[in-house]
Amino acid sequence: MMSGGDQEPGHYYVGIDVGTGSVRAALVDQRGLLLAFAEQPIKKWEPQFNHHEQSSEDIWAACCLVTKNLREICWDKAGHFFDLPDFLSWKATGVTARYVNYRSLCSLVCKWTYSAEKGWDDSFWKMIGLEDLIDDTYSKIGNLVLPPGASLGTGLLPEAARELGLPSGIAVAASLIDAHAGGLGVIGADVRGHGLTCEGQPVTSRLAVICGTSSCHMGISKDPIFVPGVWGPYFSAMVPGFWLNEGGQSVTGKLIDHMVQGHPAFPELQAKATARCQSIYAYLNSHLDLIKKAQPVGFLTVDLHVWPDFHGNRSPLADLTLKGMVTGLTLSQDLDDLAILYLATVQAIAFGTRFIIETMEAAGHSLRTLFLCGGLSKNPLFVQMHADITGMPVVLSQEVESVLVGAAILGACASGDFTSVQEAMARMSNVGKVVFPERADKKYYDKKYQVFLRMVEHQKEYSSIMNGS
């Protein structure tokens, strides 16, 4: 947050001019406007008449100094630095002063260099030249760190209350990142009476999958578990008192859209879906049922396989250089071909989830049930493929907008209506539907999973050949 000035956020550029007598630097915006200027003299020596010398080291030092001076000029105006959830909390409550600045533990442990056990890591700020953030006991970046759901200050400010149309002074909770709120909104649901094995197991046996444009896989544990290629562990970042591991897929809903919309039969699909007043995906799901004949729908992709990392792999390989792969293409351009490619893409995303689960379990997690939320959880084919391919039952929340439920759980806890986040989760998260895997199809999906894993190994081999001498 800027404490002064009216510059809009955007990209800025530093220009440095080394002249005979000085080094000058300017901060310039995308419109070409000079926003800040700094200058530093360069030392000159005259060892004898008409002989002039300058030091290249001194010139470099001057370049560094004017650049730092520029930073202190777009930098000194900064009163506080927030992630968006903490900024919104600050706007609602105003709970900050010169030496006291509230932050949510969630944002700081997941996105900054804050440890729930040790606090800020001073060595990092010093290493990158931002040691001034340590000043005033970290007042610019947060020095009173609260777990999600903790009540902030005296509640909603009168001014904020007027703008929001709410009563002044009502409780405002320490915030969560959006995906974490989705996990909080589903993972603690009371599953009694649904025939699930997780009914008698701890909440650590559950994996929340927040699936939309991209997907996040949120698993919790009582003790820290380090999982290769999976973020964390973060203490109390989602459920207070538990360690969080967060896996993810860079593109999921976006990948399905990309594959479907890029197919030659997409205009025909749009027209037919519109004629039936259906979404394109509801139409595709019904079309797959028409062409499956006597076999289960999933068997339509026996010769078509997709590796889904069109935008790199986030988990568990953590390799941004990976690309997408499709094998089994034909010259067909009809609606049947589009539907089967769509199915193979959905399956590839589910295989990616299975890959993440197996990596988490190999590291020490014990996962038995998936809890899905987000836009893709509305797609019954997506849900069934996740159940069949992982071999786990999938629990869908009664409320599809689980991120909003999770955020409301925080408010309920901050209000004092519940004694803990866990109690609020159990009362406010409700099961809507349970989808069980088709066990008879397990052998087929195990074979496709072997192909899935082999594909990425082949991609690495191809890269090695092309980059070799």
Backbone hydrogen bonds, N-H to C=O, Kabsch-Sander energy under -0.5 kcal/mol:
donor,donor_aa,acceptor,acceptor_aa,energy
3,S,77,K,-2.6
13,Y,28,V,-2.9
15,G,13,Y,-0.5
15,G,26,A,-2.3
17,D,24,R,-3.1
18,V,16,I,-0.5
19,G,17,D,-0.8
19,G,22,S,-2.8
23,V,40,Q,-2.9
24,R,17,D,-2.8
25,A,38,A,-2.8
26,A,15,G,-2.1
27,L,36,A,-2.3
28,V,13,Y,-3.2
28,V,26,A,-0.6
29,D,33,L,-2.1
30,Q,11,H,-0.6
32,G,29,D,-1.9
35,L,27,L,-3.5
35,L,33,L,-0.6
36,A,27,L,-1.1
38,A,25,A,-2.4
40,Q,23,V,-2.4
42,I,21,G,-2.5
45,W,53,E,-2.8
48,Q,51,H,-0.6
51,H,48,Q,-2.1
53,E,45,W,-2.7
56,S,54,Q,-0.5
59,I,55,S,-2.2
60,W,56,S,-2.3
61,A,57,E,-2.3
62,A,58,D,-2.2
63,C,59,I,-2.3
64,C,60,W,-2.3
65,L,61,A,-2.2
66,V,62,A,-2.5
67,T,63,C,-1.8
68,K,64,C,-2.3
69,N,65,L,-2.4
70,L,66,V,-2.1
71,R,67,T,-2.0
72,E,68,K,-2.2
73,I,69,N,-1.6
74,C,70,L,-0.9
75,W,71,R,-2.1
76,D,72,E,-2.4
77,K,73,I,-0.5
78,A,75,W,-2.2
79,G,1,M,-0.9
79,G,77,K,-0.6
80,H,1,M,-1.2
81,F,140,K,-3.0
82,F,80,H,-0.5
87,F,83,D,-2.2
88,L,84,L,-2.4
89,S,85,P,-1.7
90,W,86,D,-2.4
91,K,87,F,-2.5
92,A,88,L,-1.9
93,T,89,S,-2.1
94,G,90,W,-2.8
96,T,94,G,-2.3
97,A,100,V,-3.5
102,Y,95,V,-1.3
103,R,144,L,-1.9
105,L,146,L,-2.9
108,L,104,S,-1.6
109,V,105,L,-2.5
110,C,106,C,-1.7
111,K,107,S,-2.4
112,W,107,S,-0.6
112,W,108,L,-1.2
114,Y,108,L,-1.3
115,S,119,G,-2.1
119,G,115,S,-2.6
121,D,113,T,-0.8
122,D,120,W,-0.9
124,F,121,D,-0.8
125,W,121,D,-1.0
126,K,122,D,-2.1
127,M,123,S,-2.1
128,I,124,F,-1.8
129,G,126,K,-0.9
130,L,125,W,-2.9
133,L,130,L,-2.0
134,I,131,E,-1.8
135,D,132,D,-1.0
137,T,134,I,-0.5
138,Y,134,I,-1.2
138,Y,135,D,-0.7
139,S,135,D,-1.0
139,S,136,D,-0.6
141,I,138,Y,-0.8
142,G,138,Y,-2.0
143,N,101,N,-2.0
144,L,101,N,-1.9
145,V,143,N,-0.5
146,L,103,R,-2.7
149,G,174,A,-1.9
150,A,147,P,-2.1
152,L,172,V,-2.7
153,G,151,S,-0.6
155,G,152,L,-1.9
156,L,170,I,-2.2
157,L,92,A,-3.0
161,A,157,L,-2.9
162,R,158,P,-2.3
163,E,159,E,-1.9
164,L,160,A,-2.3
165,G,161,A,-1.6
166,L,161,A,-2.1
169,G,156,L,-2.5
170,I,167,P,-1.2
174,A,150,A,-2.4
181,A,177,I,-2.1
182,G,178,D,-1.9
183,G,179,A,-2.1
184,L,180,H,-2.4
185,G,181,A,-1.9
186,V,182,G,-0.8
186,V,183,G,-0.9
187,I,183,G,-2.7
188,G,184,L,-0.5
189,A,186,V,-1.6
190,D,429,S,-1.1
191,V,189,A,-0.7
194,H,191,V,-1.5
199,E,196,L,-1.6
200,G,197,T,-1.1
201,Q,198,C,-1.3
205,S,202,P,-2.0
206,R,203,V,-1.6
207,L,369,T,-2.4
208,A,218,M,-2.5
209,V,371,F,-2.8
210,I,208,A,-0.5
210,I,216,C,-2.4
211,C,209,V,-0.8
211,C,373,C,-2.8
212,G,210,I,-0.6
212,G,214,S,-2.7
215,S,249,Q,-2.0
216,C,210,I,-2.0
217,H,247,G,-2.5
218,M,208,A,-3.3
218,M,216,C,-0.6
219,G,217,H,-0.6
219,G,245,N,-2.4
220,I,206,R,-0.6
221,S,243,W,-2.0
227,V,225,I,-0.7
230,V,227,V,-2.1
231,W,246,E,-1.9
234,Y,244,L,-2.0
236,S,242,F,-2.5
237,A,234,Y,-0.8
242,F,239,V,-2.1
243,W,221,S,-3.3
244,L,234,Y,-2.7
245,N,219,G,-3.0
246,E,231,W,-2.2
247,G,217,H,-2.8
247,G,245,N,-0.5
249,Q,215,S,-2.1
252,T,213,T,-3.0
253,G,212,G,-2.4
254,K,213,T,-1.6
256,I,252,T,-2.4
257,D,253,G,-2.3
258,H,254,K,-2.2
259,M,255,L,-2.5
260,V,256,I,-2.4
261,Q,257,D,-3.0
262,G,258,H,-1.3
263,H,260,V,-1.2
266,F,263,H,-2.0
269,L,265,A,-2.2
270,Q,266,F,-2.7
271,A,267,P,-2.2
272,K,268,E,-2.3
273,A,269,L,-2.7
274,T,270,Q,-2.4
275,A,271,A,-2.1
276,R,272,K,-1.3
277,C,274,T,-1.2
278,Q,273,A,-2.9
283,Y,279,S,-2.1
284,L,280,I,-2.2
285,N,281,Y,-2.3
286,S,282,A,-1.9
287,H,283,Y,-2.5
288,L,284,L,-2.4
289,D,285,N,-1.5
290,L,286,S,-1.3
291,I,287,H,-1.7
292,K,288,L,-1.1
295,Q,292,K,-1.3
299,F,296,P,-1.5
300,L,297,V,-2.1
301,T,298,G,-1.2
302,V,299,F,-1.3
304,L,301,T,-1.1
305,H,327,T,-2.4
307,W,325,M,-3.0
310,F,308,P,-2.0
312,G,309,D,-1.4
312,G,322,L,-0.6
313,N,319,D,-2.8
314,R,312,G,-0.5
315,S,248,G,-1.2
319,D,313,N,-1.1
322,L,319,D,-1.2
325,M,307,W,-2.0
327,T,305,H,-2.5
338,L,334,D,-1.9
339,A,335,L,-2.5
340,I,336,D,-2.2
341,L,337,D,-2.2
342,Y,338,L,-2.3
343,L,339,A,-2.2
344,A,340,I,-2.5
345,T,341,L,-1.9
346,V,342,Y,-2.3
347,Q,343,L,-2.5
348,A,344,A,-2.0
349,I,345,T,-1.9
350,A,346,V,-1.9
351,F,347,Q,-2.6
352,G,348,A,-2.0
353,T,349,I,-1.8
354,R,350,A,-2.2
355,F,351,F,-2.3
356,I,352,G,-1.9
357,I,353,T,-2.6
358,E,354,R,-2.7
359,T,355,F,-1.7
360,M,356,I,-2.4
361,E,357,I,-2.7
362,A,358,E,-2.1
363,A,359,T,-1.1
364,G,360,M,-0.7
364,G,361,E,-0.8
365,H,360,M,-2.3
368,R,205,S,-3.5
369,T,205,S,-1.5
370,L,393,P,-2.4
371,F,207,L,-2.8
372,L,370,L,-0.6
372,L,395,V,-1.8
373,C,209,V,-2.1
374,G,400,V,-1.0
376,L,211,C,-1.9
377,S,211,C,-0.5
377,S,374,G,-1.2
378,K,375,G,-1.5
379,N,376,L,-1.7
383,V,379,N,-2.0
384,Q,380,P,-2.6
385,M,381,L,-2.5
386,H,382,F,-1.6
387,A,383,V,-1.9
388,D,384,Q,-2.9
389,I,385,M,-2.6
390,T,386,H,-1.7
391,G,387,A,-1.6
392,M,387,A,-0.6
394,V,435,V,-3.0
395,V,370,L,-3.3
395,V,393,P,-0.5
396,L,394,V,-0.5
396,L,433,K,-3.3
397,S,372,L,-0.8
398,Q,430,N,-3.4
400,V,398,Q,-0.6
402,S,400,V,-2.3
404,L,401,E,-0.5
405,V,401,E,-1.6
406,G,402,S,-2.8
407,A,403,V,-2.1
408,A,404,L,-2.3
409,I,405,V,-2.2
410,L,406,G,-1.5
411,G,407,A,-1.6
412,A,408,A,-2.6
413,C,409,I,-2.2
414,A,410,L,-2.6
415,S,411,G,-1.9
416,G,412,A,-0.5
416,G,413,C,-1.1
417,D,412,A,-1.2
418,F,412,A,-0.8
424,A,420,S,-2.0
425,M,421,V,-2.8
426,A,422,Q,-2.1
427,R,423,E,-1.7
428,M,424,A,-2.5
429,S,425,M,-2.1
430,N,428,M,-0.6
432,G,396,L,-3.3
433,K,396,L,-1.7
435,V,394,V,-3.0
436,F,434,V,-0.5
439,R,437,P,-1.2
441,D,438,E,-1.7
442,K,439,R,-1.6
445,Y,441,D,-1.9
446,D,442,K,-2.4
447,K,443,K,-1.8
448,K,444,Y,-2.1
449,Y,445,Y,-2.1
450,Q,446,D,-1.7
451,V,447,K,-1.8
452,F,448,K,-2.5
453,L,449,Y,-2.4
454,R,450,Q,-1.9
455,M,451,V,-2.2
456,V,452,F,-1.1
457,E,453,L,-1.3
458,H,454,R,-2.4
459,Q,455,M,-2.3
460,K,456,V,-2.0
461,E,457,E,-1.9
462,Y,458,H,-2.7
463,S,459,Q,-2.2
464,S,460,K,-2.2
465,I,461,E,-2.3
466,M,462,Y,-2.4
467,N,463,S,-2.0
468,G,464,S,-0.8
468,G,465,I,-0.6
